[in-house]
């Protein structure tokens, strides 16, 4: 009797301890399947993120397939894309580059900021830092800088431009702290999304991304400018890239004779100043 009872319990035990990754991915069912996978304790948090990101980022122009694959196969594919990147080329129209200004950027984490100074409304944001080095033999003024966010799979997510308006002496340095609102990242990731994904894993996306400088406005007329000290304040962008208004797949995706996407042209690498931005206080989150 005891053996029969254990035999009947075996399928339930195996089901509870199975990762469920051998199940075939079906787009219309993923909203339910993802919640089941999310609750599996024998799948690491990073693997859950990678699996979901591989499905979230699936687009025809990225030239990788998930249809007909099991979740395990999609996870392995996502690991390969994490290491090697998506093959589709991305290009930008270079502008605002100077070879004597060296920049080093670092994403520091995610957190929340006040919508406006003094406001009670809080918004989620990513914070990053940039260190400027003026390697020339004359003083310069950095008016503004544009950064590109390259996410997991080494592909473009967004761009953001910031007013700087700071003098950097010859051979000198400047450290500036920035924020990028998470809403812009989230909206861009959802553009042309093919599958409903109840989880986004924004913190993990930010932690596995990099901010690359893509252009500056620099002058040598030093009148009215001086060295800057931001006293812990972080700068907000005056322009962010919006896939819904700044990108047209029909015009900006280059395809070969067989209709396969080989290049994506995102337009300008640097955006000129449109309006002044404001410095804000940053409140760190758990990834800080």
TADA-V819216 format. One line per field, one symbol per residue. phi: phi as a letter, one per 20 degrees, with the letter a starting at -180 (. if undefined). A space follows every 50 residues. Layout:
BEGIN
phi->???
END
This chain:
BEGIN
phi->.ffffffffggfffffeffmfefffcgfdfgffffffgefeedfgfffff gfffffefbgfelcdcfmeefffffffffffffdnffgfdccffbmecee deccdbedqcaccfgbgnfefdcfbddbccdeceeedcfccefabddded egmlcfdacbdcfdlcecfgmecbdcdcccfffffffffeflfecfdfdd lffffffddbddfcrbdccdeefmdbfdcelnfdedfebcfdgfddccgf dddedefenefdbcdenfecdffdbfdceceddfdfef
END
